[in-house]
Amino acid sequence: MDEYEKLLLQNRGWAKDRLDLDPNYFNRLADIQTPHFLWIGCSDSRVPANEITDTQPGEIFVHRNVANLVVNTDLNMLSVLKYAVEVLKVKHVIVSGHYGCGGVRAAITNNHFGLLNKWLRHIKDVYRFHAKELDTIQDIEKRVDRLVELNIIEQVHNLAKTSIIQKAWESRNGPALHGSVYSLKNGIMNHLITLDAKSDIDPLYRFDFSGGLED
Protein backbone atom coordinates (compact mmCIF):
# COMPACT_ATOMS: atom_id res chain seq x y z
CA MET A 1 0.00 0.00 0.00
CA ASP A 2 1.47 3.35 -1.01
CA GLU A 3 1.15 6.57 1.00
CA TYR A 4 -1.77 7.91 -1.04
CA GLU A 5 -3.77 4.70 -0.68
CA LYS A 6 -3.06 4.80 3.04
CA LEU A 7 -4.38 8.36 3.16
CA LEU A 8 -7.64 7.31 1.48
CA LEU A 9 -7.97 4.44 3.91
CA GLN A 10 -7.46 6.77 6.85
CA ASN A 11 -10.15 9.06 5.41
CA ARG A 12 -12.66 6.20 5.36
CA GLY A 13 -11.79 5.36 8.94
CA TRP A 14 -12.21 8.98 9.98
CA ALA A 15 -15.60 9.25 8.23
CA LYS A 16 -16.81 6.06 9.92
CA ASP A 17 -15.70 7.33 13.33
CA ARG A 18 -17.61 10.59 12.82
CA LEU A 19 -20.79 8.73 11.84
CA ASP A 20 -20.45 6.35 14.77
CA LEU A 21 -20.36 9.34 17.10
CA ASP A 22 -23.03 11.36 15.28
CA PRO A 23 -25.13 9.87 12.44
CA ASN A 24 -26.14 13.40 11.27
CA TYR A 25 -22.61 14.82 11.27
CA PHE A 26 -22.18 15.07 7.48
CA ASN A 27 -25.81 16.00 6.85
CA ARG A 28 -25.33 19.12 8.94
CA LEU A 29 -22.08 20.03 7.19
CA ALA A 30 -23.61 19.58 3.75
CA ASP A 31 -26.47 22.01 4.39
CA ILE A 32 -24.66 25.29 5.00
CA GLN A 33 -21.49 26.83 6.38
CA THR A 34 -21.79 29.78 8.74
CA PRO A 35 -18.29 30.41 10.10
CA HIS A 36 -17.62 33.41 12.29
CA PHE A 37 -13.91 33.40 11.46
CA LEU A 38 -11.68 33.77 8.43
CA TRP A 39 -8.23 32.37 9.14
CA ILE A 40 -5.28 33.55 7.04
CA GLY A 41 -2.47 31.26 8.08
CA CYS A 42 0.82 29.77 7.01
CA SER A 43 0.91 26.75 4.72
CA ASP A 44 3.16 24.93 7.21
CA SER A 45 1.72 21.44 7.73
CA ARG A 46 2.26 21.70 11.50
CA VAL A 47 -0.24 24.56 11.90
CA PRO A 48 -3.73 23.31 10.93
CA ALA A 49 -6.34 25.92 11.89
CA ASN A 50 -9.07 23.55 13.12
CA GLU A 51 -6.67 21.43 15.15
CA ILE A 52 -4.95 24.19 17.07
CA THR A 53 -8.18 26.09 17.79
CA ASP A 54 -10.13 22.93 18.68
CA THR A 55 -12.92 23.88 16.28
CA GLN A 56 -15.09 21.73 14.04
CA PRO A 57 -15.37 21.78 10.23
CA GLY A 58 -17.65 24.66 9.25
CA GLU A 59 -16.52 26.97 12.06
CA ILE A 60 -13.46 28.55 10.38
CA PHE A 61 -13.08 29.61 6.75
CA VAL A 62 -9.41 29.11 5.86
CA HIS A 63 -6.86 30.58 3.48
CA ARG A 64 -3.20 29.56 3.78
CA ASN A 65 -0.04 30.64 2.01
CA VAL A 66 3.69 30.77 2.70
CA ALA A 67 4.25 33.01 5.73
CA ASN A 68 0.59 34.09 5.99
CA LEU A 69 0.88 37.13 3.73
CA VAL A 70 -1.83 39.62 2.75
CA VAL A 71 -0.66 40.91 -0.63
CA ASN A 72 -2.78 43.49 -2.43
CA THR A 73 -2.21 41.84 -5.82
CA ASP A 74 -2.94 38.29 -4.68
CA LEU A 75 -6.29 37.54 -6.32
CA ASN A 76 -6.52 34.20 -4.55
CA MET A 77 -6.34 35.78 -1.11
CA LEU A 78 -8.56 38.70 -2.12
CA SER A 79 -11.22 36.34 -3.52
CA VAL A 80 -11.27 34.38 -0.27
CA LEU A 81 -11.42 37.61 1.74
CA LYS A 82 -14.26 39.03 -0.34
CA TYR A 83 -16.32 35.84 -0.09
CA ALA A 84 -15.72 35.52 3.64
CA VAL A 85 -16.52 39.17 4.40
CA GLU A 86 -19.33 39.91 1.94
CA VAL A 87 -21.08 36.54 1.59
CA LEU A 88 -20.32 34.60 4.77
CA LYS A 89 -20.15 37.87 6.74
CA VAL A 90 -17.52 36.61 9.16
CA LYS A 91 -17.16 38.53 12.39
CA HIS A 92 -13.41 38.10 12.72
CA VAL A 93 -10.44 37.84 10.35
CA ILE A 94 -7.36 36.30 11.94
CA VAL A 95 -3.85 36.45 10.53
CA SER A 96 -1.95 33.72 12.34
CA GLY A 97 1.72 32.98 11.89
CA HIS A 98 4.05 30.77 13.87
CA TYR A 99 7.47 31.05 15.46
CA GLY A 100 10.28 29.46 13.48
CA CYS A 101 8.52 30.10 10.16
CA GLY A 102 10.62 28.79 7.28
CA GLY A 103 9.38 31.46 4.88
CA VAL A 104 10.39 34.25 7.25
CA ARG A 105 13.73 32.57 7.90
CA ALA A 106 14.38 32.31 4.14
CA ALA A 107 13.51 35.98 3.64
CA ILE A 108 16.31 37.21 5.90
CA THR A 109 18.96 35.43 3.83
CA ASN A 110 20.49 36.44 0.49
CA ASN A 111 19.88 33.00 -0.99
CA HIS A 112 18.31 32.73 -4.44
CA PHE A 113 15.05 30.75 -4.33
CA GLY A 114 13.84 31.22 -7.89
CA LEU A 115 10.12 31.98 -8.16
CA LEU A 116 9.85 32.10 -4.37
CA ASN A 117 11.99 35.27 -4.40
CA LYS A 118 8.97 37.26 -5.57
CA TRP A 119 6.90 36.10 -2.60
CA LEU A 120 9.65 36.51 -0.02
CA ARG A 121 10.18 40.08 -1.22
CA HIS A 122 7.12 41.09 0.81
CA ILE A 123 8.72 39.77 4.00
CA LYS A 124 12.00 41.46 3.14
CA ASP A 125 10.06 44.73 2.91
CA VAL A 126 8.76 44.18 6.45
CA TYR A 127 12.36 43.64 7.59
CA ARG A 128 13.38 46.89 5.90
CA PHE A 129 10.62 48.78 7.72
CA HIS A 130 11.92 47.48 11.06
CA ALA A 131 15.62 47.03 10.32
CA LYS A 132 16.72 49.35 13.11
CA GLU A 133 15.13 47.07 15.72
CA LEU A 134 15.87 43.74 14.04
CA ASP A 135 19.54 44.45 13.39
CA THR A 136 20.13 44.82 17.13
CA ILE A 137 19.01 41.21 17.77
CA GLN A 138 22.15 39.08 17.58
CA ASP A 139 20.53 35.69 18.18
CA ILE A 140 19.29 34.57 14.75
CA GLU A 141 16.42 32.51 16.16
CA LYS A 142 15.16 35.43 18.21
CA ARG A 143 15.51 37.72 15.20
CA VAL A 144 13.45 35.36 13.05
CA ASP A 145 10.76 35.12 15.73
CA ARG A 146 10.59 38.89 16.12
CA LEU A 147 10.25 39.27 12.35
CA VAL A 148 7.47 36.67 12.47
CA GLU A 149 5.61 38.92 14.92
CA LEU A 150 6.25 42.10 12.95
CA ASN A 151 5.18 40.39 9.74
CA ILE A 152 1.86 39.34 11.28
CA ILE A 153 1.18 42.86 12.50
CA GLU A 154 2.03 44.25 9.04
CA GLN A 155 -0.36 41.80 7.36
CA VAL A 156 -3.20 42.83 9.68
CA HIS A 157 -2.61 46.44 8.65
CA ASN A 158 -2.56 45.30 5.02
CA LEU A 159 -6.04 43.85 5.53
CA ALA A 160 -7.26 47.21 6.82
CA LYS A 161 -5.94 48.86 3.66
CA THR A 162 -8.21 46.78 1.38
CA SER A 163 -11.46 48.22 0.05
CA ILE A 164 -13.12 44.92 1.03
CA ILE A 165 -12.49 45.50 4.73
CA GLN A 166 -13.10 49.24 4.62
CA LYS A 167 -16.46 48.78 2.89
CA ALA A 168 -17.50 46.23 5.51
CA TRP A 169 -16.44 48.56 8.29
CA GLU A 170 -18.53 51.29 6.69
CA SER A 171 -21.62 49.16 6.12
CA ARG A 172 -21.75 46.81 9.11
CA ASN A 173 -19.06 47.95 11.55
CA GLY A 174 -17.08 44.74 11.17
CA PRO A 175 -15.26 42.39 10.96
CA ALA A 176 -12.58 42.78 13.62
CA LEU A 177 -9.05 42.03 12.46
CA HIS A 178 -6.68 40.09 14.67
CA GLY A 179 -3.06 38.99 14.56
CA SER A 180 -1.74 36.05 16.57
CA VAL A 181 1.38 33.92 16.67
CA TYR A 182 1.47 30.19 17.37
CA SER A 183 4.26 28.39 19.18
CA LEU A 184 5.21 24.97 17.86
CA LYS A 185 6.94 24.30 21.20
CA ASN A 186 3.89 24.57 23.47
CA GLY A 187 0.86 24.79 21.14
CA ILE A 188 -0.23 28.20 22.45
CA MET A 189 -1.54 31.06 20.29
CA ASN A 190 -0.47 34.48 21.56
CA HIS A 191 -2.44 37.60 20.64
CA LEU A 192 -0.49 40.46 19.02
CA ILE A 193 -2.94 43.03 17.64
CA THR A 194 -6.61 43.81 17.03
CA LEU A 195 -8.04 46.41 14.66
CA ASP A 196 -11.76 47.12 14.65
CA ALA A 197 -13.95 49.34 12.50
CA LYS A 198 -13.04 52.38 14.57
CA SER A 199 -9.30 51.90 14.05
CA ASP A 200 -7.33 54.66 12.37
CA ILE A 201 -5.94 54.04 8.90
CA ASP A 202 -3.28 56.19 7.32
CA PRO A 203 -5.31 58.71 5.26
CA LEU A 204 -3.31 57.74 2.19
CA TYR A 205 -4.91 54.28 2.27
CA ARG A 206 -8.44 55.26 3.28
CA PHE A 207 -11.04 55.02 0.53
CA ASP A 208 -13.81 57.58 0.00
CA PHE A 209 -17.09 55.72 -0.39
CA SER A 210 -19.25 58.85 -0.59
CA GLY A 211 -20.26 57.86 -4.11
CA GLY A 212 -21.42 54.43 -2.92
CA LEU A 213 -19.94 51.15 -1.78
CA GLU A 214 -19.97 49.37 -5.12
CA ASP A 215 -16.71 48.13 -6.65
N, C-alpha and C positions, 0 to 999 in steps of 0.2 A: 504493500500500500504506500503510495507516494504522499507527500505532504498535503497536496491539494485534496486528494481523496479523504485523507484523515480530517481535514478541515470540514468537508461536507458531512462526514460522519458525526463530527462533534456538533455541527449545527442541528442535525436531526435529534441528537441526544438532548441538546438544549431546548429545542421546541417541545419535545415530549415532556421534559421536566416542567416547563411552564404550564402546559396543559394539565399535567397531573396536579399542580398546585391550584390552578384556576382555569376551568374549562372555557371561560369567556375571554381569556386574556387577549387572544389575537382578534377576536370580534370587536373588542373595544378599540384596539389600535387601528383597525381597518376603517373605522367610521370617520374619525376626524382627529387632527392634531391641534392642540391648543396650548402650546408652550408659552411660558411667561418669560423665557430667557433665550437670547441668542448668544452663543458661545463662539468667540473667535479665538482659536487656540493654535498651538504648535502641532505640526504633523507628527512629532515624536511619538512612537508607538507606546511609550511608557506613560503617556498622559491622556488617557481616554476620558472624555468629559463626564459621561454617565457614571463611570466607575468611581472617579475620585470625588464626585459630588453626591454619590449614593442616590441617584435619581433613576427613574424608570424611563424606558423608551416613550417618546411623546412629550416629555417634560422640558427638554432642551433642544433647540434648533442649533445645528452645529456647522461651522465652517472652520477648516483647518488649513494652514499653510506653513511653510518653513519660517520659524521665528515669529509666528502670529502677527504678521504685518497688516496694516490698513493702508493700502496704496491707492491713491486717487485715480489711477488709470487701470486698476485691476477690475475688469468687468465681472469676473467670477465673484469676487468678494462683494462688489457693489450690487450685483443681482441678488445675492443671498441677503444682504442688508436690506435692500428695498422690499423684498418679499416678507422678510421677518417683521419689519417695522410697519409697512403699509397694509399687508394682507393679514398676517398672523397677529399684528399689533402687540408684539412683545413688550413687556414692561421694563425689561432690563437687557442691556447689551454688555457682555463681559469680555474683555480682552484678557486672556490668561496665558502667561508664559511660564517658564520653569527655569530654576537655577541649573547651571551647567549646560545651557542650550548650545547644541553643536553649531547651529546657524550663526548665533551671536559670536561664538568662539572663532568661527571661520572668518567672520567679518573684521576682526581686529588683526588679522594677519595680512601679509602682502602676497599670499599665495594666489595663483591663477586657477580659478575653478570653472573656466569656460562659461557656459550659459548662466550658471549660478551667480557669476559676478554681477550681473544686472540686478538680481534680487538682493544680493548682499549689500549693494550700493546704498540701499535705504537705511540699513543698519549703520554703515559707515558714516552716513550723514548724521545720525543720532550721536555717534561718537564725537564727530566734529563739533556739534553743538555743545557738548559737555566735556571737551578735551581737557580743559583746565582742571576739572575735578578728577577725571579718570586717570590722567597722566601722573597724578600724585600717588596712585595706588600701586605699590610695587608688587604685591602678590598677584600673580596672573589670574588665579582662580577667583579671588575677591574682585578683581577688576572686571572679569567676565560677568560675575553675578551682579555687580552694580550696573553694568551696561544692560543686562537683562531687565533690571528694574526700570532704568531710564527709558529703555525701548518701549516697554509696556505703557508707561505714562505718555510717551510721545504718540503711540498709536491710539490711545483714548482721545487725545486732543485731535488727532487726525479724523476720528469719527465725528467729532463736534464740528469739524470744518466742512462736512458733506452737506449738500442741500437736502439729502434724505433725512438726516437727523434734525436739521434746523427746521424743516417743514413740519416734522412731527412735533417738535417742541412748540412750534407756533400754533398748531391745530389741536393738540391734545395734551400738551404739557408733559410729554414723555417721549421716549423711554429714558431712564437713568442710565448713564454710562459708567462702567466700573473697570478698574484694572486690578488684577491680582497676580501673585506669583506663587507657583507650586514648588514644594521641595521634594525632590526624589528621595531624600534621605529619611524624611519622617512622614511624608504623605499629607502635610498640612498646606492649605492655601492661605497666604497672607495678603490682606487687603492693602492696596497702595494708593488708590485715588477713586473718587466719585465725582462725576459732573452731572448735574441735573439741568432741567430746562431753564433755570434761572442763572446758570453759570455764564460768566463773561467769556466772550470770544473776541480775539483780536479783531477790531473793526475791519481790517483788510480782508478777513475771511467771512464776514457776516453778510448773508444775502438779504436783499430787500425784496420782500414778498408783497409789497403794497399793490402790485398789479395782479395778484392772485398766487395761488400755491401750485399751479400746474407746471409741469416740466417744460 
